[in-house]
Amino acid sequence: MSQTVIIKSNKYGINLVLDPDINFDELLSAIIRKFEESEKFFKNAKMAISFEGRKLSAEEEQKIIDAISEHTSIEILCVIDNDEEHTEKTKQQIDAHYEAVQKEYAKAMSSQGEFYRGTLRSGQVLESESSITIIGDVNPGAKVVSGGNIVVLGALKGNAQAGIYGNSECFILALEMDPIQIQIGDLIAKSPDKQKTRRRISRKEKTESNELQIAIAREGNIYIEPVSKKILNNI
């Protein structure tokens, strides 16, 4: 498993996909970091939680729940386990609550929107829990943060974070791709002419000005390449 902790959303809350091999104390620290990074997207949320990828004792599950409650404003309503009968009863109990949460989510998304028209200037941050399309430029010092994909119909020269919940299959697409830093899932990379970092953005080939380009994560690296029919069919 390449990622220690992955947060997946579902109808009833969140599912944590956990590394089965790491020491539990290290795992707990990684969970705390992951939720602290995502705090703004789960602020004051009430949800169920389930676990995948690792066998946990009741004590370990409780420690994880306590850690999430202590370091975030999330309220864990219950744990959904692999017992289908018990799970179904639990789902029925929280369906009413989910409907209220869904309405609030729809309200937030309608006000936030999935499209943004205009130029993002230095110091501005645009956030979306889903994919977002920007009709304009993202200037140096500006940042775009998305739970899904990012499409910039202009120049991307600032920072962009796609798939912030750990989804490395997301992509970043721009008419002019010259970011200071991009992140896809848990992979972070900077342009070669910027500060040194663990990973650098790899360009598969030189591109002409105004040629549509896409950044994708592959084999632990982030690659930027011209958009082609083959790439579009694979994303």
C-alpha positions, 0 to 999 in steps of 0.5 A: 500500500503506497498511502498509509491513510486514505479517506473515502467518502460514502453516503453514510460518512467516511471509510478509512483505508489503512496500511496493514503493516505500519506500527499502530502508533505511527498509523494513529499519528498519520490519521491525525495528520490526515484529518487535520489537513482535511479539517476545513472540509469536515468542519462540524460534520456528524458521520459514521465511520468504517475501516478497511485494509487492516484488522483493528481491535475494539480498543484500536478503533476507539483510539482512532475515534478519540483521536479524530474527535480530539483533533477535529470538530467531527462527531463520529456517530457510529462505526459500521462494520462488516456484519451486513445485518448490523450495518443495515440497521445502523444505516437505517438509524442514520438515514434521517440524519444523512438527509439533513446533511445532504441538504446542507451539502447541496446548499454549500455546493450551490453557493460555492459552485463548480465553476469560477470565472475570473483571475485568481491573484496572489494570496487568493485561495479557491476551494471546492469539495468536488471538481472545479473549472476556472475560466481565467488564470491562476497567478503566482501566489494563488492556490486552487484546492479541490476534492476532484479534478482541476481544469484551468481555461487559462494559465496555471502559474500558482499552486493547485491541489487536486484529489485532496482526499487521497485520490491520486487518479484525479488530474489537473488540466490547463491551457498554459501549465507553469505551476509553482507547485501541484499536488495530486492525492498525496503526491506533491511536486514543484517545477524544476526551476523552483525550490528543491523538493522530493519530487519534481514535475516531469514533462514528457515532451516540450509543448507549444504555447497555448497547447492544452496540457494535463498533469497526472500521477503515475508510478509515484511521480507527477507528469505533465504532457499534452492532452491526447485522445489516448490520455482522455480515454484513460482518465 
